[in-house]
Amino acid sequence: MYKNEGNSVTEAARQIPVYKKVDVVVAGGGPAGFGAAVAAAKNGANTLLVERNSFLGGTGTAGFVNQFRQMYHLSGIAKESVRRLGEAGCCSREAYLGYHHGMAFDQEELKFICMDMVEESGAKSLMNTWAVDAIIEKEEVKGIIIENKSGRQVILADVVIDASGDADIAVKAGSPFFLQDNTQRLPFTMGFRIGGINYQKIDAYAKQHPEDFTNAVSFSRGNFDGDKNNCISGWYSIMKKANESGELPAFINRSGFTLEGITPWALERGTGYIYGMQSLHRNPCNAEEMSDAELETKKKARTFLKFLKKVPGFENSYLMDFAKNIGVIESRLIIGESVLTEADVFENRVHADDIALSVLVQPKGGWTKRHPPDGSESTEAHRLESRNLPVYLCRFGIPYGCLLPKKVDRILVPGRNFSSTYDAMFAGRQMFECMATGEAAGMAAALAVKQNISPKYLEISTLRKQLESHGVVLNKEAIDIQRIIKMYSDRGFTLNYNPFN
Ligand SMILES: Cc1cc2nc3c(=O)[nH]c(=O)nc-3n(C[C@H](O)[C@H](O)[C@H](O)COP(=O)(O)OP(=O)(O)OC[C@H]3O[C@@H](n4cnc5c(N)ncnc54)[C@H](O)[C@@H]3O)c2cc1C
């Protein structure tokens, strides 16, 4: 069966059983894959969603990135998921009404919501299953190969949606892609949840030492109400002392820390989330490097947690759990029929074939300025420098061609690995945008199946009309820019905005 040739082993050809034949198969159940599966099934496609974890939500749930930031434009499936989070009472109370700086949510509730919405749409899910390869015939993708407890099996499909976040299947199918050099890669971040937090004590300390905390638009300096302020960042002088005395070893490399996820539930229960244990220069598509990053950041967290008990309000804190998967901000980017560029973002461009809209406040020159690859993000020097970084309000469209990889057909790639330049990617990879590109991919796949054509040949106006009929807002004038500018100025911040585009 196997021929051992030293550095490689030759596996004999074998037959792989077909597990299912469906209209649309979606690989990966993060924000993009969840949106894609719901939209495909709701539009009549027999849809199967395959996810390596035992739950949906991707980085938002598995990575403990349980906050939606910059909620200035919500529509379609993203809006419906936020509405359900609000109804369940497990997120900031007023945020889900829209036009808000940020909203923390309970990731367990989002898992339920994704599960419910997928089920209600009629799509089926297959959990604990890796999508490992693409089945290709004459540059057309005909399905995927999966591996799970039942072994290696095939799912045949008319359209494949790769929502793995790493373009795992598209790349196997032959899509060209860009992967940033390891030395320039943004750090991976491990999130963990802690219990035993005394919020009243933190509030009192923050009020006594306001200079010790970040003053930013969605950050609090106390006054926790689980509503407007859902995170607090600082404790700079305490950290400085600990760094200087050696109590915090140099490998922790932080001048402060952020407590996140401060929802009404978290306040009631004394829980919260801390990110910031980083691993640098790792390749997200290399298993050994991913494994090392997980172990390294967990060890760092163990050291940090001992120190944390000396910080006012955290004396009785304890580790509840680590995120299931380490947070990876950027990975492979496919090269598609269209490429979103930084000019598209900063010049507020819309395109005739837009399938999603994005509104975001961001620094020019990419998020690498905010999250430097060398891990200096939390040093005092970087903190002081980034305080004065000019930020821009951008309102732009994401074209359909960004989801269509070059060189292969019958596959769509929504989510954080859509086709864009490296800098533009940071503007289109927030969870809402991923849900939106996922929704468009799912709808496009279903329409293509109905018309018996490849998604590449779909009439864009038909797709846009169908998206709008499902509540997706594609008209940028519907976004109230003045309201966002006012929200910032009310909190003493100036936004750069080019009103002529
Ligand atoms: C530290 C950090 C902070 C962030 N902060 C924010 C924020 O404040 N607000 C915000 O909106 N966004 C934030 N983001 C970005 C956001 O979380 C991601 O860009 C977004 O989740 C990407 O969605 P996705 O569906 O494309 O990919 P993912 O969320 O990565 O989901 C991919 C899914 O596919 C599954 N999968 C992967 N490979 C396979 C495979 N081969 N087979 C089967 N399943 C597979 C994974 O388990 C996962 O469920 C942050 C990200 C990080 C890492």
The ligand as a Tripos MOL2 file, in Angstrom:
@<TRIPOS>MOLECULE
LIG
   53    58     1     0     0
SMALL
NO_CHARGES

@<TRIPOS>ATOM
      1 C1         -6.5850   39.1410   17.2490 C.3       1 LIG1
      2 C2         -7.7030   39.4760   16.2810 C.ar      1 LIG1
      3 C3         -8.5210   40.5660   16.5310 C.ar      1 LIG1
      4 C4         -9.5770   40.8590   15.6620 C.ar      1 LIG1
      5 N1        -10.4430   41.8710   15.9760 N.ar      1 LIG1
      6 C5        -11.5850   42.0060   15.2710 C.ar      1 LIG1
      7 C6        -12.6180   42.8780   15.7110 C.ar      1 LIG1
      8 O1        -12.4850   43.5470   16.7280 O.2       1 LIG1
      9 N2        -13.7610   42.9540   14.9800 N.ar      1 LIG1
     10 C7        -13.9400   42.2200   13.8290 C.ar      1 LIG1
     11 O2        -15.0090   42.3040   13.2200 O.2       1 LIG1
     12 N3        -12.9650   41.4040   13.3780 N.ar      1 LIG1
     13 C8        -11.8170   41.2560   14.0690 C.ar      1 LIG1
     14 N4        -10.8440   40.3820   13.6440 N.ar      1 LIG1
     15 C9        -10.9430   39.7910   12.2880 C.3       1 LIG1
     16 C10       -11.9650   38.6940   12.1420 C.3       1 LIG1
     17 O3        -12.0660   37.9260   13.3130 O.3       1 LIG1
     18 C11       -11.6020   37.7790   10.9660 C.3       1 LIG1
     19 O4        -11.0900   38.5000    9.8920 O.3       1 LIG1
     20 C12       -12.8460   37.0060   10.5250 C.3       1 LIG1
     21 O5        -13.2850   36.1700   11.5700 O.3       1 LIG1
     22 C13       -12.5600   36.1810    9.2920 C.3       1 LIG1
     23 O6        -13.6970   35.4220    8.9700 O.3       1 LIG1
     24 P1        -13.5900   34.1820    7.9970 P.3       1 LIG1
     25 O7        -14.8880   33.4810    8.0140 O.co2     1 LIG1
     26 O8        -13.0340   34.6300    6.7010 O.co2     1 LIG1
     27 O9        -12.4450   33.2660    8.6340 O.3       1 LIG1
     28 P2        -12.3570   32.6060   10.0760 P.3       1 LIG1
     29 O10       -13.0340   33.4070   11.1090 O.co2     1 LIG1
     30 O11       -10.9170   32.2790   10.2600 O.co2     1 LIG1
     31 O12       -13.1690   31.2480    9.8900 O.3       1 LIG1
     32 C14       -12.6640   30.1870    9.1380 C.3       1 LIG1
     33 C15       -13.3910   28.9200    9.5780 C.3       1 LIG1
     34 O13       -12.9840   27.8280    8.7560 O.3       1 LIG1
     35 C16       -12.5910   26.7210    9.5570 C.3       1 LIG1
     36 N5        -11.5640   26.0210    8.7720 N.ar      1 LIG1
     37 C17       -10.3270   26.4750    8.4530 C.ar      1 LIG1
     38 N6         -9.7190   25.6200    7.6180 N.ar      1 LIG1
     39 C18       -10.6020   24.6110    7.4050 C.ar      1 LIG1
     40 C19       -10.5430   23.4340    6.6160 C.ar      1 LIG1
     41 N7         -9.4980   23.1610    5.8370 N.pl3     1 LIG1
     42 N8        -11.6000   22.5930    6.6460 N.ar      1 LIG1
     43 C20       -12.6970   22.8860    7.4140 C.ar      1 LIG1
     44 N9        -12.7980   23.9910    8.1830 N.ar      1 LIG1
     45 C21       -11.7630   24.8500    8.1520 C.ar      1 LIG1
     46 C22       -12.0940   27.3360   10.8460 C.3       1 LIG1
     47 O14       -12.1860   26.4400   11.9260 O.3       1 LIG1
     48 C23       -13.0670   28.5240   11.0030 C.3       1 LIG1
     49 O15       -14.2500   28.1440   11.6450 O.3       1 LIG1
     50 C24        -9.7840   40.0660   14.4880 C.ar      1 LIG1
     51 C25        -8.9510   38.9740   14.2490 C.ar      1 LIG1
     52 C26        -7.9280   38.6600   15.1310 C.ar      1 LIG1
     53 C27        -7.0990   37.4420   14.8680 C.3       1 LIG1
@<TRIPOS>BOND
     1     1     2 1
     2     2     3 ar
     3     2    52 ar
     4     3     4 ar
     5     4     5 ar
     6     4    50 ar
     7     5     6 ar
     8     6     7 ar
     9     6    13 1
    10     7     8 2
    11     7     9 ar
    12     9    10 ar
    13    10    11 2
    14    10    12 ar
    15    12    13 ar
    16    13    14 ar
    17    14    15 1
    18    14    50 ar
    19    15    16 1
    20    16    17 1
    21    16    18 1
    22    18    19 1
    23    18    20 1
    24    20    21 1
    25    20    22 1
    26    22    23 1
    27    23    24 1
    28    24    25 2
    29    24    26 1
    30    24    27 1
    31    27    28 1
    32    28    29 2
    33    28    30 1
    34    28    31 1
    35    31    32 1
    36    32    33 1
    37    33    34 1
    38    33    48 1
    39    34    35 1
    40    35    36 1
    41    35    46 1
    42    36    37 ar
    43    36    45 ar
    44    37    38 ar
    45    38    39 ar
    46    39    40 ar
    47    39    45 ar
    48    40    41 1
    49    40    42 ar
    50    42    43 ar
    51    43    44 ar
    52    44    45 ar
    53    46    47 1
    54    46    48 1
    55    48    49 1
    56    50    51 ar
    57    51    52 ar
    58    52    53 1
@<TRIPOS>SUBSTRUCTURE
     1 LIG1         1 GROUP 0 **** ****
